[in-house]
Amino acid sequence: MPAFRTWALLASIAVCSLQGAQLASLSNEARTLRIELSLEAGRLSYSVTHRDAGGNEALVVEPSALGLTRADSDFREGLTLLKVEPAAIREDSYQLSAGKVSRVALRYAEQRVHLLNKDQQPLTITLRAQADGVAFRYGFPGGRSGELRLTDESTCFKLPSEGKVWLQPYEQIATWGPAYEMEYLNGIPIGTRTPAGAFAGWAMPALFQVKGRWVLLTEAHLDGNCFAAHLQPDCEGGLYRVRLPEENETYGVAPQHAVLQAPWESPWRVFIIGETPATIVESTMVYDLNPPSVIADTSWIKPGLVSWSWWSDMSSAGDYNRLVPWIDLASDLKWPYSTIDLGWHQMRNGNIEQLIAYAKGRKVDLILWYNSGGKHNQVPDAGPMDRLDTPEKCEKEMSWLASLGVKGVKVDFFQSDKQYVINKYLDILKAAARHRILVDFHGATIPRGWARTYPNLMTSEGVRGAEQYWDAGYAERVHTISTIYAFTRNAIGSMDFTPVVIGGAPHLQWHRTTNAFELATAVAFESGWQHICASPAALRVQPDYVLDFLTDLPAAWDETRHLAGAPGDLSVLARRKGATWYISALNGLNEERTVKVPLQFLGTASHEGLLIGDGAWQKETKKTVLTVARTDTLTLTLAGRGGAVVRLRPGAK
């Protein structure tokens, strides 16, 4: 673990005087972030302050109410202080099998406040502050026997009313939702109510730009003892409030409230905060707040690129012969995986065992699609289903898959954030881990850091991805939406967008982005399994340098840096694997632009590079060979709806 500076001013995290309403104040090492907890007339509130490089402080989260309601007791008012523990300085380090970085080392401060409500029931609030953000969570200590029901949460997030926000509507129950697949709204005024329609509020993560700062609000460490939260539709004046999963989710199979046993702690409520978007893009805070890996030996966990037939040929999984070209493509490009989507259990012209044998002969491992199954899911004619909907069935199916040599599962159609469904995710991850099976969740909730605890989780959807190209309006706006994802959805975890939309499907009549843009999405969008949705026919006619780029492309990274851009406008990222750097540039505008990219992040050696940029028309790419050093600035000319990707390898020193 790298050395850290000694903290000279422990007073910055000490318990504050209890004079007045303030209970505790906790700051990070650099004293750039401070979260304060207050008690006034029996009601709890908190606030968050940020100090910029010039020493100027701003209240980025104004005083905001806290509180929970249990069926047996109310924790919103009538609270009294029991004690405040001294703040503790802690260190942590861990490795990620897939993600924006491979190794994490951090130092943080944590503090716990103990209270009693008017029924003399205990409540704890845990505060945390680290370099890139602050967080808090509730707790019920042990000592109370029996089942407890958490029926409501009154947590508020009061942002300054002047500013912009990027966020996504949360869907009402429907055949295909809620699945976090609505479009992000681009820089709307803070306090805007959800649009008219079938929306039950706002989803997280929510990205705010306030007082010259960037603030990402989300949650982390969601275990089977709670539901996942979203935000109320009415947020007038910047007052965003927690909303439980909708009552009608799961079609009445499971309750809206959470059933828990003490001792209990809630998910963390998380604010990632910085002066520039780089803090948001580069943060690992959602992972940081989760427990360590439960898998001791992770050597079998292999990220990689995946061929995927469904996007171009939706009924292909039902026919052995139509799947063979995708396995051959993966083999030829040295991709380790191919995904066999819905319908494989009713395959014609062969069976799944024969396909697995063929793929093994081509040195390709298979990922099989599943419907999550159960009565909470009413998606018609989508199988196999009902094979993973109980822990016992999960165990049986994972054992069978392991015996066949299948390496992974893609599980779809969860469509609820209720505690009942959260436990389904965890049951699948646990059973899969026991049998060394990798996992991809689709029709799913957003990441909350599970991939640290269960590193066999390669990726999750929870995004309006490339399969939505059937929507002409989405195809018209996807270049702008794509630049938002780097700062929002992909900032919190691997994202199975399924990039590289290059030909090969009837609904591409509406496709407007350039081929260079599409290649860049394979770097811009981080995913432990990177499903490339372009068909064999579309890829095999590409220039050799495009195929060479896709052959060598990693799916997990050692380092990620934000280089330029802002959501809805431009995204320029650098990602490193070993000694090789990849740069992606996505133009969120309709007109051509020139972008200057300083290369100070490179090592001392000169670097030999390949630049794939926009050609003379949408489907043409242009290759440029580069020799650059860290003192250079790279100039990229991006077409409207265009992009570029660069690969840089060390040369001579």
NORTAUR-V135494 format. One record per residue. N is the residue number from 1. PHI is phi in degrees with one decimal (NA if undefined). NEAR is the number of other C-alpha atoms within 10 Angstrom. Layout:
<<N,PHI,NEAR> <N,PHI,NEAR>>
//
This chain:
<<1,NA,11> <2,-67.9,6> <3,-70.0,6> <4,-119.2,11> <5,-66.3,6> <6,-68.0,8> <7,-79.6,12> <8,-79.7,8> <9,-117.9,11> <10,-66.4,14> <11,-60.3,13> <12,-66.9,18> <13,-117.9,24> <14,-74.7,17> <15,-64.4,18> <16,-78.0,16> <17,-56.9,11> <18,-84.4,13> <19,-64.2,7> <20,77.7,9> <21,-96.7,16> <22,-75.9,18> <23,-97.3,22> <24,-154.9,25> <25,-139.7,24> <26,-126.3,27> <27,-119.6,30> <28,-80.9,24> <29,-58.3,23> <30,-80.7,12> <31,60.1,18> <32,-92.7,22> <33,-131.9,26> <34,-143.5,22> <35,-112.6,24> <36,-121.4,18> <37,-115.7,24> <38,-131.4,21> <39,-131.5,21> <40,-136.1,15> <41,53.5,10> <42,82.0,17> <43,-117.2,18> <44,-90.4,26> <45,-147.8,20> <46,-142.6,24> <47,-149.6,20> <48,-132.2,26> <49,-119.6,19> <50,-121.3,24> <51,-112.8,19> <52,-84.7,15> <53,-62.7,9> <54,-86.4,6> <55,86.3,9> <56,-88.8,9> <57,-95.7,14> <58,-142.2,17> <59,-83.3,18> <60,-91.8,25> <61,-126.5,22> <62,-74.3,20> <63,-46.4,19> <64,-133.3,21> <65,-73.9,19> <66,-120.9,24> <67,160.2,19> <68,-130.2,17> <69,-127.0,15> <70,-102.9,16> <71,-58.7,11> <72,-100.0,11> <73,-166.3,16> <74,-109.1,18> <75,-116.0,24> <76,-99.3,19> <77,-149.0,17> <78,70.6,16> <79,-86.3,24> <80,-130.9,20> <81,-77.2,17> <82,-98.3,13> <83,-165.4,13> <84,-121.9,18> <85,-72.0,14> <86,-60.5,14> <87,-66.9,23> <88,-118.6,14> <89,-96.0,17> <90,-131.7,10> <91,-121.8,11> <92,-149.5,12> <93,-150.2,13> <94,-162.7,15> <95,-117.0,16> <96,-111.1,21> <97,-73.1,24> <98,-147.1,28> <99,151.0,30> <100,-76.1,28> <101,-138.9,21> <102,-103.1,16> <103,-129.8,15> <104,-127.4,17> <105,-132.8,15> <106,-145.7,17> <107,-136.1,15> <108,-146.7,19> <109,-113.2,21> <110,-140.4,22> <111,-149.9,22> <112,-122.5,20> <113,-116.2,22> <114,-109.9,18> <115,-135.0,18> <116,-124.5,18> <117,-94.0,20> <118,-66.2,15> <119,-91.3,12> <120,64.8,12> <121,-92.4,16> <122,-80.8,21> <123,-138.8,22> <124,-117.1,21> <125,-121.8,20> <126,-104.7,18> <127,-106.1,25> <128,-141.5,25> <129,-137.1,27> <130,-141.1,24> <131,-57.3,22> <132,-112.3,19> <133,175.8,28> <134,-131.4,27> <135,-155.4,25> <136,-147.7,22> <137,-152.4,19> <138,-91.2,21> <139,-152.0,19> <140,-115.4,20> <141,-65.6,16> <142,-71.0,11> <143,107.9,9> <144,-104.5,13> <145,-89.0,9> <146,89.9,8> <147,-83.1,10> <148,-115.0,18> <149,-117.7,16> <150,-88.8,20> <151,-101.5,17> <152,-162.4,18> <153,-134.9,19> <154,-105.6,15> <155,-62.3,21> <156,-118.7,24> <157,-129.5,23> <158,-93.6,23> <159,-89.8,26> <160,-54.1,20> <161,-71.5,16> <162,-92.9,13> <163,156.3,18> <164,-122.6,19> <165,-142.3,23> <166,-115.1,24> <167,-157.7,24> <168,-120.9,25> <169,-64.3,26> <170,-97.2,27> <171,-77.0,23> <172,-73.1,21> <173,-61.4,21> <174,-155.2,17> <175,-54.4,12> <176,-107.2,16> <177,-148.5,21> <178,-74.3,27> <179,-143.8,26> <180,53.9,25> <181,-118.9,21> <182,-82.4,19> <183,-77.9,18> <184,-66.3,25> <185,-86.9,16> <186,-96.3,17> <187,60.1,17> <188,-80.9,14> <189,-61.4,17> <190,-57.3,23> <191,95.5,22> <192,-67.2,15> <193,-73.8,15> <194,-58.1,20> <195,-62.3,13> <196,-62.2,6> <197,134.5,9> <198,-84.5,13> <199,-120.0,18> <200,-107.1,21> <201,127.6,24> <202,-108.3,27> <203,-90.4,24> <204,-101.2,22> <205,-77.2,26> <206,-117.5,21> <207,-108.2,27> <208,-115.6,24> <209,-117.9,25> <210,-138.9,21> <211,50.5,15> <212,74.6,13> <213,-121.6,18> <214,-115.1,23> <215,-132.5,26> <216,-108.8,27> <217,-102.8,18> <218,-156.7,25> <219,-134.3,27> <220,-146.0,24> <221,55.9,22> <222,-94.5,24> <223,-110.1,19> <224,-73.1,20> <225,-96.3,19> <226,-157.6,23> <227,-86.0,25> <228,-96.3,25> <229,-106.9,23> <230,-130.6,25> <231,-119.2,24> <232,-62.2,20> <233,-68.5,22> <234,-93.7,16> <235,-133.5,22> <236,-57.0,13> <237,72.2,15> <238,85.7,22> <239,-94.5,19> <240,-94.9,23> <241,-130.9,23> <242,-64.7,19> <243,-128.1,21> <244,-71.8,19> <245,-52.8,25> <246,-69.6,22> <247,-57.1,16> <248,-84.6,15> <249,-61.5,23> <250,67.7,25> <251,53.6,15> <252,82.4,11> <253,-68.1,13> <254,-134.7,17> <255,-75.0,18> <256,-73.3,22> <257,-76.1,22> <258,-106.1,21> <259,-104.0,18> <260,-141.1,18> <261,-121.4,16> <262,-80.4,16> <263,-71.7,12> <264,-142.4,16> <265,-134.2,22> <266,-77.7,20> <267,-58.6,24> <268,-73.1,23> <269,-94.5,20> <270,-120.4,22> <271,-123.0,28> <272,-96.3,23> <273,-137.5,29> <274,-159.9,23> <275,-74.5,18> <276,-126.4,17> <277,-63.5,23> <278,-56.5,20> <279,-59.2,22> <280,-68.0,27> <281,-64.0,24> <282,-90.3,20> <283,-67.5,21> <284,-114.3,22> <285,-61.0,25> <286,-62.2,25> <287,-68.2,24> <288,-54.8,20> <289,-86.0,21> <290,-102.6,20> <291,-67.4,14> <292,-62.4,18> <293,-59.8,18> <294,-92.9,13> <295,-104.0,16> <296,-69.2,6> <297,-104.5,8> <298,-105.0,16> <299,-64.1,8> <300,-84.1,12> <301,-87.3,19> <302,-123.7,18> <303,-66.6,23> <304,170.6,20> <305,-80.3,26> <306,-134.8,27> <307,-85.3,29> <308,-151.5,29> <309,-81.8,27> <310,-57.4,18> <311,-60.6,22> <312,-91.7,21> <313,-147.0,15> <314,-65.3,13> <315,-102.2,15> <316,-64.4,23> <317,-65.6,26> <318,-87.5,22> <319,-139.9,18> <320,-51.4,18> <321,-64.9,14> <322,-78.4,16> <323,-89.4,22> <324,-55.9,16> <325,-60.0,16> <326,-73.8,22> <327,-66.3,31> <328,-63.9,20> <329,-60.7,22> <330,-58.9,25> <331,-63.1,22> <332,-64.8,14> <333,-94.5,16> <334,61.4,18> <335,-82.9,24> <336,-78.5,20> <337,-135.6,28> <338,-139.5,28> <339,-97.5,23> <340,-106.1,26> <341,-85.9,28> <342,-57.5,25> <343,103.0,20> <344,-65.1,23> <345,-73.2,17> <346,-120.9,14> <347,-69.3,16> <348,-100.5,15> <349,60.8,10> <350,150.2,13> <351,-133.5,15> <352,-65.1,21> <353,-62.7,12> <354,-67.4,12> <355,-67.2,20> <356,-60.1,19> <357,-63.9,15> <358,-62.7,16> <359,-62.3,21> <360,-62.1,16> <361,-64.1,11> <362,-97.7,17> <363,61.7,17> <364,-125.1,25> <365,-97.8,24> <366,-104.9,23> <367,-116.7,24> <368,-109.6,24> <369,-82.9,25> <370,-137.0,26> <371,-80.5,25> <372,-61.5,30> <373,74.2,22> <374,90.4,16> <375,-73.6,13> <376,-73.3,20> <377,-122.6,24> <378,-116.8,16> <379,-71.8,15> <380,-80.9,7> <381,51.0,10> <382,-128.6,16> <383,-133.7,20> <384,-74.7,19> <385,-131.7,20> <386,62.1,16> <387,-104.4,20> <388,-128.0,25> <389,-89.3,20> <390,-138.1,16> <391,-57.5,17> <392,-66.9,12> <393,-66.5,15> <394,-57.7,21> <395,-61.1,19> <396,-64.3,13> <397,-68.9,17> <398,-65.2,25> <399,-62.5,17> <400,-64.1,13> <401,-61.3,19> <402,-62.0,16> <403,-66.7,10> <404,-82.7,13> <405,91.9,16> <406,-69.2,20> <407,-97.9,23> <408,-160.9,26> <409,-128.6,24> <410,-114.2,22> <411,-109.8,25> <412,-120.2,25> <413,66.9,24> <414,-88.0,26> <415,56.0,27> <416,-168.2,30> <417,-109.3,25> <418,-67.1,24> <419,-54.5,23> <420,-55.6,22> <421,-78.7,24> <422,-56.0,20> <423,-68.2,20> <424,-64.7,19> <425,-54.3,22> <426,-69.0,17> <427,-60.3,20> <428,-64.0,25> <429,-61.4,24> <430,-68.4,20> <431,-64.0,21> <432,-62.2,26> <433,-62.4,21> <434,-62.1,13> <435,-111.8,17> <436,56.3,22> <437,-111.9,25> <438,-89.7,25> <439,-135.1,26> <440,-131.4,26> <441,-101.1,28> <442,-124.6,24> <443,52.6,23> <444,-128.4,25> <445,-73.2,26> <446,-76.5,27> <447,-65.6,27> <448,-131.6,24> <449,97.3,25> <450,-57.2,25> <451,-66.6,25> <452,-76.0,26> <453,-76.6,18> <454,-121.8,24> <455,-67.2,26> <456,-76.3,29> <457,-79.7,28> <458,-81.7,30> <459,-171.9,28> <460,-141.4,27> <461,-79.2,25> <462,58.2,24> <463,-158.3,25> <464,-83.2,21> <465,-100.1,20> <466,-66.6,18> <467,-68.9,16> <468,-87.0,17> <469,-66.0,22> <470,-62.5,16> <471,-90.8,12> <472,-61.0,15> <473,-65.6,11> <474,-63.1,19> <475,-60.1,20> <476,-69.7,17> <477,-108.3,18> <478,-63.3,23> <479,-64.2,27> <480,-73.0,23> <481,-57.6,22> <482,-60.3,25> <483,-72.1,26> <484,-77.2,28> <485,-61.4,23> <486,-60.9,28> <487,-101.0,28> <488,-128.8,24> <489,-58.2,27> <490,-76.6,26> <491,-69.6,24> <492,-105.1,28> <493,161.5,26> <494,-54.3,30> <495,-131.9,29> <496,-87.6,27> <497,-72.7,28> <498,63.8,24> <499,-82.2,23> <500,69.2,23> <501,-83.9,26> <502,-127.3,24> <503,63.3,20> <504,94.8,17> <505,-144.7,18> <506,-58.9,11> <507,-74.9,17> <508,-77.7,17> <509,-59.5,12> <510,-98.4,15> <511,-67.0,18> <512,-120.5,18> <513,-77.5,26> <514,-81.8,27> <515,-64.3,28> <516,-66.2,31> <517,-56.7,32> <518,-65.1,24> <519,-63.2,27> <520,-65.7,27> <521,-63.6,24> <522,-69.5,24> <523,-100.0,25> <524,-63.2,27> <525,-99.7,25> <526,-81.6,27> <527,-157.9,31> <528,-61.9,29> <529,-107.7,28> <530,-101.9,31> <531,-74.2,23> <532,-91.2,24> <533,-88.7,26> <534,-63.8,23> <535,-79.5,24> <536,-55.3,20> <537,-62.6,14> <538,-70.4,15> <539,-78.4,19> <540,-68.8,13> <541,-95.7,10> <542,-76.0,15> <543,-59.6,13> <544,-57.5,11> <545,-67.8,15> <546,-69.3,18> <547,-66.3,16> <548,-63.2,11> <549,-60.7,18> <550,-70.9,19> <551,-67.5,16> <552,-89.1,13> <553,-68.2,18> <554,-76.0,23> <555,-118.9,25> <556,-137.5,28> <557,-125.7,25> <558,-89.4,21> <559,-157.8,18> <560,-135.1,23> <561,-134.5,19> <562,-83.5,21> <563,-105.0,20> <564,-165.6,18> <565,112.5,23> <566,-150.8,17> <567,-60.4,21> <568,83.9,24> <569,-126.9,18> <570,-161.2,22> <571,-132.6,25> <572,-125.0,24> <573,-121.9,26> <574,-120.5,22> <575,-127.9,24> <576,-115.3,21> <577,-127.0,17> <578,62.6,10> <579,-96.8,12> <580,-99.8,16> <581,-105.8,22> <582,-119.5,24> <583,-119.8,23> <584,-116.9,26> <585,-133.5,32> <586,-121.6,31> <587,-92.5,30> <588,-84.0,26> <589,-104.9,19> <590,-87.3,17> <591,-112.7,11> <592,-64.3,13> <593,-148.6,15> <594,-113.7,11> <595,-122.2,17> <596,-97.3,12> <597,-121.8,17> <598,-63.9,16> <599,-114.3,16> <600,-61.5,12> <601,-72.7,13> <602,-70.2,21> <603,-73.4,13> <604,-74.2,14> <605,-72.6,14> <606,-71.0,18> <607,-126.1,23> <608,-93.4,17> <609,-135.1,20> <610,-119.7,19> <611,-112.5,23> <612,-111.5,25> <613,-123.0,26> <614,-72.0,26> <615,-95.5,17> <616,-76.7,9> <617,-144.1,10> <618,-53.8,18> <619,-91.3,16> <620,-96.9,14> <621,-113.1,23> <622,-128.7,16> <623,-98.2,15> <624,-131.7,10> <625,-92.2,12> <626,-121.9,15> <627,-131.3,14> <628,-135.1,19> <629,-133.0,23> <630,-66.3,16> <631,-83.3,13> <632,-88.1,13> <633,-121.1,14> <634,-87.0,16> <635,-104.0,11> <636,-115.7,19> <637,-102.6,18> <638,-110.7,24> <639,-66.1,26> <640,-57.5,21> <641,59.5,27> <642,-109.6,29> <643,-168.2,33> <644,-158.2,28> <645,-135.1,28> <646,-129.9,24> <647,-120.6,23> <648,-124.3,23> <649,-118.9,18> <650,-61.7,19> <651,-111.7,14> <652,-76.8,8> <653,-81.8,9>>
//
